[in-house]
Amino acid sequence: MVRLEGTNVQQGKDILAMSGLPIIAANDLGDAAKKIVAEVNQAVPA
């Protein structure tokens, strides 16, 4: 999970997207929290 903010945010997001790494981008801390909970729920069998 990564959160970027500031100058050249889009450039940083583009670099990460092209890296081939399994990165989940978040727009803010609330968005990051929701996304990580969703990822954990998918990874843990019911």
C-alpha positions in Angstrom: 0.0 0.0 0.0 1.4 3.4 -0.9 0.1 6.9 -0.4 1.7 9.8 -2.3 1.2 13.5 -1.8 2.8 16.7 -3.0 4.6 17.8 -6.1 4.9 15.3 -9.0 2.3 12.9 -7.4 1.1 11.8 -10.8 4.7 11.1 -12.0 5.3 9.0 -8.9 2.1 7.1 -9.4 3.0 6.4 -13.0 6.4 5.1 -12.1 4.9 2.8 -9.5 2.2 1.6 -11.9 4.9 0.7 -14.4 7.2 -1.0 -11.9 5.4 -4.3 -12.0 5.2 -4.4 -8.2 1.9 -5.4 -6.6 1.2 -1.9 -5.2 -2.2 -0.7 -4.1 -2.5 3.1 -4.4 -4.6 5.1 -2.0 -5.7 8.7 -2.2 -5.7 9.4 1.5 -5.4 7.6 4.8 -9.2 6.7 4.9 -9.0 5.3 1.5 -5.8 3.3 2.5 -7.6 1.9 5.5 -10.6 0.7 3.5 -8.3 -0.9 0.8 -6.1 -2.7 3.3 -9.1 -4.1 5.2 -10.5 -5.3 1.8 -7.2 -7.0 1.0 -7.0 -8.7 4.4 -10.5 -9.9 4.0 -9.7 -11.4 0.6 -6.5 -13.1 1.9 -8.1 -14.7 5.0 -10.3 -17.7 4.3 -13.8 -17.4 5.7 
